[in-house]
Amino acid sequence: MTRPLRFSAFVMNTTSHIVHGAWRKPEAEQTDFSSLEHWVSLAKELERGKFDFIFFADVVGLYDDYQGSWEKFVESGLQIPSNDPTVIASAIAYATEHLGIALTSSILQEHPFNFARKMSTLDHASGGRIAWNIVTSLSPNAWRNFGFGDMALHEDRYAWADEYVDVVYKLWEGSWDDGALLQDKESGRHGDFSKVHKIDHVGARYSVEGPHLVAPSPQRTPLLFQAGSSPTGRRFAARNAEAQFIASPTPEAARSLISDTRRLVVEAGRSAEDLEFFQGLSFVIGSTEAEAARKAAELDEYVDESAIIAHAAGGIGVDLGFYDLDTPIGEVEAQGSLSTLQWLREAIPDREPTVRDLARMRSRSGRVVGTPESIADRLEQWRAVGVDGINVINSTIPGSYLEFIEHLTPVLQQRGLAQREYGQGTVRGKLTGRDRLPASHPAARYRGAFS
């Protein structure tokens, strides 16, 4: 029996995340992002709708300039202001019982020792519902915010990420043996010293003595997400990730990407099924196809295409504000993420795309328009090519998710495309059937490795 798709609500602790300009719609409430009640209320609705995750994107700096300035980002609210999602995670955990809470954190923004401690604390507080989206930061401004003159080269960023995850794996998996925490009131022994270990990590960037200050949480290592789609990023995901976010323009493109990435997973010594794939999609739902098309046209009236270009430009590391809209994308000298340009070429395979195409395609990126029944048909196609889950992009909060839950979820449940009830255990247990990482994962080599 084919299992249901998994669903993740893709959000950010800011006003304008992906569909730039949609915050101006009368019903949009994402301007309330600084309110804790805003997020707690959304999380409760997502759990009512049996979503698997609330997934927080995050940045720690502005994107590159647009037309030589960062004015566009402030004027349009393009991911500024942006609040820290990890601060509100415990409140969401307290208000929900099953919903997974995925948090983006860059290797740049926090020392691995303190990061490991924070995530273990949250995993305890949530009963094992924390996930980490591993990123390397594509923003030069972010690097300058943390005292670096220049952004590290692509390959160097992933070499840094390799050491970063190595440190946290040692802390999460190797510093405490099972049974080390005794808390025996009669004997007075709180912990078994022989089962708690320093890790004595010494590497190119970090020296961490340990031990981990937090006893093992329900998952030990949080569930691991990763979103890189460059060759280096995919190899990193193949070694480390349990779920990868993808943004393929078509199911056919997703099939090819998934098949090749699973090959890399096997080459890394893991099972091909150890990595699951979440496709990013947004939805415009109508009771008829005509109503859905009308709603999509209304949404387009609010979309800020120049903000879309500014956002995309930040990802590829070049100021597209100075390019004519009809410039072939092949003439754009990319410095950052190559996946954006690859995505555009896959979306328009019959000719060389232009900067104008980038604006139009990104503003409708992954958009599925139709009735609940026709959208369910489309999701069956995505599942058939190997997609395990859908990362649901919003245009408005909470409206995009309430509409999804009220109108689309019942149809998906009837077809076996969405779960009717949550399973028990940790978020990893719900996703993979096991609460902790398998022995094939590179983190597992640190179990029992220290004395």
C-alpha positions as CSV (number, residue, x, y, z in Angstrom):
1,M,0.0,0.0,0.0
2,T,1.4,3.4,-1.0
3,R,1.8,5.6,2.0
4,P,0.4,9.2,2.1
5,L,2.4,12.2,1.1
6,R,3.9,14.3,3.9
7,F,3.0,18.0,4.2
8,S,5.1,20.8,5.5
9,A,4.0,24.4,5.9
10,F,6.8,26.6,4.5
11,V,6.9,29.8,6.5
12,M,9.3,32.4,7.7
13,N,9.2,34.8,10.7
14,T,8.9,37.8,8.4
15,T,6.2,39.5,6.3
16,S,7.4,38.8,2.7
17,H,8.8,35.3,2.3
18,I,8.3,33.8,-1.2
19,V,5.3,35.3,-2.9
20,H,6.4,38.9,-2.6
21,G,3.7,41.5,-2.6
22,A,0.9,39.1,-1.5
23,W,1.1,40.5,2.1
24,R,-0.8,43.5,0.7
25,K,-4.0,41.4,0.2
26,P,-6.7,42.5,2.6
27,E,-7.0,39.1,4.2
28,A,-3.2,38.6,4.7
29,E,-2.1,38.5,8.3
30,Q,1.6,37.8,7.9
31,T,2.4,41.4,8.9
32,D,1.6,40.1,12.4
33,F,4.7,37.9,12.3
34,S,6.1,39.4,15.5
35,S,3.1,38.2,17.5
36,L,3.5,34.9,19.3
37,E,-0.2,34.2,19.0
38,H,0.1,34.5,15.2
39,W,2.4,31.5,15.1
40,V,0.8,29.5,17.9
41,S,-2.6,29.9,16.3
42,L,-1.3,28.8,12.9
43,A,0.5,25.8,14.4
44,K,-2.8,24.6,16.0
45,E,-4.6,24.9,12.7
46,L,-1.8,22.9,10.9
47,E,-2.1,20.2,13.5
48,R,-5.9,20.1,13.1
49,G,-5.2,19.6,9.4
50,K,-2.7,16.8,10.1
51,F,0.3,18.7,8.6
52,D,3.6,16.9,9.4
53,F,5.7,20.1,9.9
54,I,5.7,23.8,10.3
55,F,9.0,24.6,8.6
56,F,10.7,27.9,9.3
57,A,13.0,29.3,6.6
58,D,15.5,31.9,8.0
59,V,18.3,34.3,6.9
60,V,20.9,36.1,8.9
61,G,21.6,38.9,6.4
62,L,20.2,40.8,3.4
63,Y,20.3,39.5,-0.1
64,D,22.7,41.2,-2.5
65,D,21.9,44.7,-3.7
66,Y,19.2,45.3,-6.3
67,Q,20.0,48.2,-8.6
68,G,23.0,49.0,-6.5
69,S,21.2,49.3,-3.2
70,W,19.4,47.4,-0.5
71,E,16.5,49.9,-0.5
72,K,14.2,47.5,-2.4
73,F,14.4,45.0,0.4
74,V,13.3,47.4,3.1
75,E,10.7,49.1,0.9
76,S,9.0,45.8,0.0
77,G,9.6,44.0,3.3
78,L,11.6,41.3,1.5
79,Q,12.6,39.2,4.4
80,I,13.4,42.3,6.5
81,P,12.5,42.6,9.3
82,S,13.1,39.0,10.1
83,N,12.8,37.4,13.5
84,D,14.6,34.4,15.0
85,P,12.3,31.3,14.7
86,T,14.2,29.3,17.2
87,V,13.0,31.7,20.0
88,I,9.3,30.8,19.4
89,A,9.8,27.1,18.8
90,S,9.2,26.1,22.4
91,A,5.9,28.0,22.5
92,I,4.7,26.2,19.4
93,A,5.8,22.9,20.9
94,Y,3.8,23.6,24.1
95,A,0.7,24.4,22.1
96,T,0.8,21.3,20.0
97,E,1.2,17.6,20.4
98,H,2.2,16.0,17.1
99,L,3.4,18.8,14.7
100,G,7.0,18.7,13.7
101,I,8.9,21.9,14.1
102,A,11.7,22.4,11.5
103,L,14.2,25.2,12.1
104,T,16.7,26.6,9.6
105,S,20.1,27.4,11.1
106,S,23.2,28.3,9.2
107,I,26.7,27.0,10.0
108,L,27.6,30.7,10.0
109,Q,25.3,32.0,12.7
110,E,26.1,29.9,15.8
111,H,28.9,28.0,17.3
112,P,28.2,24.2,17.0
113,F,28.5,23.6,20.7
114,N,25.8,26.1,21.6
115,F,23.7,25.1,18.7
116,A,23.8,21.5,19.7
117,R,22.7,22.5,23.2
118,K,19.8,24.6,22.0
119,M,18.5,21.9,19.7
120,S,18.7,19.2,22.3
121,T,16.8,21.4,24.7
122,L,14.1,22.0,22.2
123,D,13.9,18.3,21.3
124,H,13.4,17.6,25.0
125,A,10.8,20.3,25.3
126,S,8.8,19.1,22.3
127,G,9.0,15.4,23.1
128,G,11.2,14.7,20.0
129,R,9.6,16.9,17.4
130,I,12.5,19.1,16.3
131,A,14.1,19.1,12.8
132,W,17.1,21.1,11.6
133,N,17.4,22.5,8.1
134,I,21.2,22.7,7.4
135,V,22.2,25.7,5.3
136,T,25.5,27.4,4.5
137,S,24.3,31.1,3.9
138,L,24.3,32.5,0.4
139,S,24.3,36.2,1.5
140,P,27.6,38.2,1.5
141,N,25.9,40.5,3.9
142,A,25.3,37.6,6.3
143,W,29.0,36.8,6.2
144,R,29.9,40.4,6.9
145,N,27.5,40.4,9.8
146,F,29.5,37.7,11.4
147,G,32.9,39.4,10.8
148,F,34.0,37.9,7.6
149,G,35.2,40.1,4.7
150,D,33.9,37.9,2.0
151,M,31.6,35.0,1.5
152,A,33.4,31.7,1.3
153,L,33.5,29.9,-2.1
154,H,30.8,27.3,-2.7
155,E,33.1,24.3,-2.1
156,D,34.6,25.8,1.0
157,R,31.2,26.5,2.5
158,Y,30.4,22.8,2.3
159,A,33.8,21.8,3.7
160,W,32.9,24.0,6.6
161,A,29.5,22.3,6.9
162,D,31.1,18.9,6.9
163,E,33.1,19.9,10.1
164,Y,30.1,21.6,11.6
165,V,27.9,18.5,11.4
166,D,30.8,16.4,12.6
167,V,31.0,18.4,15.8
168,V,27.3,18.3,16.5
169,Y,27.1,14.6,15.7
170,K,29.8,13.9,18.2
171,L,27.9,15.8,20.9
172,W,24.5,14.4,20.1
173,E,25.4,10.8,19.5
174,G,28.7,10.1,21.3
175,S,29.0,12.3,24.4
176,W,26.4,10.5,26.4
177,D,25.8,6.7,26.4
178,D,22.3,5.3,26.9
179,G,21.6,5.0,30.6
180,A,24.0,7.6,31.7
181,L,21.3,9.7,33.4
182,L,20.4,7.9,36.6
183,Q,18.6,10.5,38.9
184,D,18.6,7.9,41.7
185,K,17.3,9.6,44.8
186,E,18.1,6.7,47.1
187,S,21.8,6.4,46.2
188,G,22.3,10.0,45.4
189,R,23.8,9.3,42.0
190,H,22.4,11.6,39.4
191,G,24.6,10.4,36.5
192,D,27.0,7.6,35.6
193,F,30.4,9.3,35.1
194,S,31.7,6.3,33.1
195,K,29.0,6.9,30.5
196,V,29.5,10.6,29.9
197,H,32.4,11.6,27.6
198,K,34.3,14.6,26.4
199,I,34.6,14.6,22.6
200,D,37.9,16.5,22.2
201,H,37.2,17.6,18.7
202,V,40.0,19.5,17.0
203,G,39.5,20.5,13.4
204,A,40.2,23.2,10.8
205,R,37.6,25.6,12.3
206,Y,36.6,24.3,15.7
207,S,38.1,22.9,18.9
208,V,35.4,21.6,21.2
209,E,36.2,19.7,24.3
210,G,32.8,18.7,25.6
211,P,31.0,17.0,27.1
212,H,27.6,17.9,25.7
213,L,25.7,19.6,28.5
214,V,22.3,18.1,27.6
215,A,21.5,14.5,28.2
216,P,20.2,12.6,25.2
217,S,16.9,14.0,23.9
218,P,14.2,11.7,22.4
219,Q,15.8,11.8,19.0
220,R,19.4,12.6,20.1
221,T,20.1,14.1,16.7
222,P,17.2,16.2,15.4
223,L,15.6,15.1,12.1
224,L,17.9,16.4,9.3
225,F,16.7,18.5,6.4
226,Q,18.8,20.0,3.6
227,A,17.8,22.1,0.5
228,G,21.0,22.3,-1.6
229,S,20.5,21.2,-5.2
230,S,24.0,22.0,-6.6
231,P,26.2,18.9,-7.2
232,T,28.1,19.6,-4.0
233,G,24.9,20.3,-2.0
234,R,23.3,17.1,-3.3
235,R,26.4,15.1,-2.2
236,F,26.2,16.7,1.2
237,A,22.5,15.8,1.4
238,A,23.3,12.2,0.3
239,R,25.7,11.8,3.2
240,N,23.7,13.6,5.9
241,A,20.1,14.5,5.2
242,E,17.0,12.5,5.9
243,A,14.8,14.8,3.9
244,Q,15.6,17.2,1.1
245,F,13.6,20.1,-0.2
246,I,13.4,20.3,-4.0
247,A,11.9,22.8,-6.4
248,S,11.7,20.9,-9.6
249,P,9.6,22.7,-12.3
250,T,7.9,19.4,-13.4
251,P,7.3,15.9,-12.1
252,E,9.5,14.6,-14.9
253,A,12.4,16.8,-13.8
254,A,11.8,15.7,-10.2
255,R,12.0,12.1,-11.2
256,S,15.4,12.6,-12.7
257,L,16.7,14.6,-9.7
258,I,15.4,12.1,-7.2
259,S,16.8,9.1,-9.1
260,D,20.2,10.6,-9.4
261,T,20.3,11.8,-5.7
262,R,19.3,8.3,-4.5
263,R,22.2,7.0,-6.4
264,L,24.4,9.3,-4.4
265,V,22.8,8.2,-1.2
266,V,23.8,4.6,-2.0
267,E,27.3,5.6,-2.9
268,A,27.5,7.3,0.5
269,G,26.8,3.9,2.1
270,R,23.2,4.5,3.0
271,S,20.0,3.0,1.9
272,A,18.4,4.7,-1.1
273,E,15.2,5.1,1.0
274,D,17.1,6.9,3.8
275,L,16.5,10.2,2.0
276,E,13.0,11.6,1.4
277,F,12.1,14.4,-1.0
278,F,9.7,17.3,-0.4
279,Q,8.7,19.3,-3.5
280,G,7.8,23.0,-3.0
281,L,4.4,23.9,-4.3
282,S,1.8,26.6,-3.8
283,F,-1.9,26.2,-4.3
284,V,-4.8,28.3,-5.6
285,I,-8.0,26.4,-4.9
286,G,-11.4,27.0,-6.4
287,S,-14.7,25.2,-6.4
288,T,-14.5,25.3,-10.2
289,E,-11.5,25.6,-12.6
290,A,-12.8,29.1,-13.6
291,E,-13.0,30.3,-10.0
292,A,-9.4,29.0,-9.4
293,A,-8.1,30.8,-12.5
294,R,-9.8,34.0,-11.4
295,K,-8.3,33.8,-7.9
296,A,-4.8,33.2,-9.5
297,A,-5.3,36.2,-11.7
298,E,-6.2,38.3,-8.6
299,L,-3.1,37.1,-6.8
300,D,-1.0,38.1,-9.8
301,E,-2.2,41.7,-9.4
302,Y,-0.5,41.8,-6.0
303,V,2.7,40.1,-6.9
304,D,5.8,42.4,-6.9
305,E,7.9,41.1,-9.8
306,S,10.8,43.4,-9.1
307,A,10.9,42.0,-5.6
308,I,10.9,38.5,-7.1
309,I,13.9,39.4,-9.3
310,A,15.7,41.0,-6.3
311,H,15.1,37.8,-4.2
312,A,16.3,35.5,-7.1
313,A,19.3,37.7,-7.7
314,G,20.4,37.4,-4.1
315,G,20.4,33.6,-4.5
316,I,22.7,33.7,-7.6
317,G,24.9,36.4,-6.3
318,V,24.5,39.1,-9.0
319,D,22.5,42.3,-9.2
320,L,19.9,41.6,-11.9
321,G,18.5,45.1,-11.4
322,F,21.0,46.4,-13.9
323,Y,20.2,43.8,-16.6
324,D,17.7,44.4,-19.4
325,L,14.7,42.1,-18.9
326,D,15.3,40.4,-22.2
327,T,18.9,39.5,-21.4
328,P,19.5,35.7,-21.9
329,I,20.1,34.0,-18.6
330,G,23.3,32.5,-20.0
331,E,24.8,36.0,-20.0
332,V,24.3,36.3,-16.2
333,E,27.5,35.6,-14.3
334,A,26.4,33.7,-11.2
335,Q,28.4,33.8,-8.0
336,G,26.1,32.0,-5.6
337,S,23.5,29.2,-6.0
338,L,23.6,27.6,-9.5
339,S,20.3,25.8,-8.8
340,T,18.2,28.8,-9.6
341,L,19.6,29.0,-13.2
342,Q,19.3,25.3,-13.6
343,W,15.7,25.4,-12.4
344,L,14.9,28.1,-15.0
345,R,16.4,26.1,-17.8
346,E,14.4,23.0,-16.8
347,A,11.2,25.1,-16.7
348,I,11.8,26.5,-20.2
349,P,13.6,23.7,-22.0
350,D,12.9,24.8,-25.6
351,R,14.8,28.1,-25.6
352,E,17.3,30.2,-23.6
353,P,15.4,31.8,-20.8
354,T,15.7,35.5,-20.0
355,V,15.7,37.7,-16.9
356,R,12.0,38.5,-17.7
357,D,11.3,34.7,-17.7
358,L,12.9,34.5,-14.3
359,A,10.6,37.1,-12.8
360,R,7.5,35.5,-14.3
361,M,8.4,31.9,-13.6
362,R,9.5,32.6,-10.0
363,S,6.3,34.6,-9.2
364,R,4.4,31.4,-10.2
365,S,7.0,28.9,-9.0
366,G,5.4,25.6,-8.2
367,R,1.9,27.1,-8.4
368,V,-0.9,24.5,-8.8
369,V,-4.3,26.1,-9.8
370,G,-7.5,24.1,-9.8
371,T,-10.3,22.4,-8.0
372,P,-9.5,20.1,-5.0
373,E,-10.0,17.1,-7.4
374,S,-7.8,18.4,-10.1
375,I,-5.1,19.4,-7.7
376,A,-5.2,15.9,-6.1
377,D,-4.7,14.5,-9.6
378,R,-1.6,16.6,-9.9
379,L,-0.3,15.5,-6.5
380,E,-0.7,11.9,-7.5
381,Q,1.6,12.6,-10.4
382,W,4.2,14.1,-8.1
383,R,4.0,11.1,-5.8
384,A,4.3,8.7,-8.8
385,V,7.8,10.1,-9.6
386,G,9.1,9.5,-6.1
387,V,8.2,12.7,-4.3
388,D,7.5,11.8,-0.6
389,G,6.2,15.1,0.6
390,I,5.0,18.6,-0.3
391,N,6.5,21.8,1.1
392,V,3.4,24.0,1.0
393,I,4.3,27.6,0.1
394,N,1.8,30.3,1.2
395,S,0.6,33.5,-0.4
396,T,-1.3,34.6,2.7
397,I,-1.2,33.5,6.3
398,P,-3.3,31.9,7.7
399,G,-5.5,31.9,4.6
400,S,-3.4,29.7,2.3
401,Y,-3.3,26.9,4.9
402,L,-6.9,27.2,6.1
403,E,-8.1,26.9,2.5
404,F,-5.8,23.9,2.0
405,I,-7.1,22.2,5.2
406,E,-10.8,22.9,4.6
407,H,-11.0,22.2,0.9
408,L,-8.1,20.1,-0.3
409,T,-7.2,17.9,2.7
410,P,-10.5,16.0,2.7
411,V,-10.1,15.0,-0.9
412,L,-6.4,14.0,-0.4
413,Q,-7.4,11.9,2.6
414,Q,-10.1,10.1,0.6
415,R,-7.5,9.2,-2.0
416,G,-4.9,8.1,0.5
417,L,-2.7,11.1,-0.4
418,A,-2.8,12.6,3.1
419,Q,-2.9,11.1,6.6
420,R,-6.0,11.0,8.6
421,E,-4.3,10.6,12.0
422,Y,-0.8,11.1,13.4
423,G,1.4,8.2,14.3
424,Q,3.0,7.9,17.7
425,G,6.5,8.8,18.7
426,T,9.0,11.4,17.6
427,V,8.9,13.3,14.4
428,R,11.6,11.0,13.0
429,G,9.5,8.0,14.1
430,K,6.5,9.4,12.3
431,L,8.5,10.0,9.1
432,T,10.8,7.0,9.0
433,G,9.5,4.5,11.5
434,R,12.5,4.9,13.9
435,D,13.1,7.5,16.6
436,R,16.9,7.7,16.1
437,L,19.3,7.7,13.2
438,P,20.1,4.3,11.6
439,A,23.5,2.7,11.9
440,S,24.2,3.6,8.3
441,H,24.2,7.4,9.0
442,P,27.6,9.0,9.5
443,A,26.6,10.3,12.9
444,A,26.2,6.7,14.2
445,R,29.9,6.1,14.1
446,Y,30.3,8.2,17.2
447,R,28.1,6.0,19.3
448,G,30.5,4.4,21.8
449,A,33.4,6.2,20.2
450,F,34.6,8.1,23.3
451,S,35.8,7.0,26.7
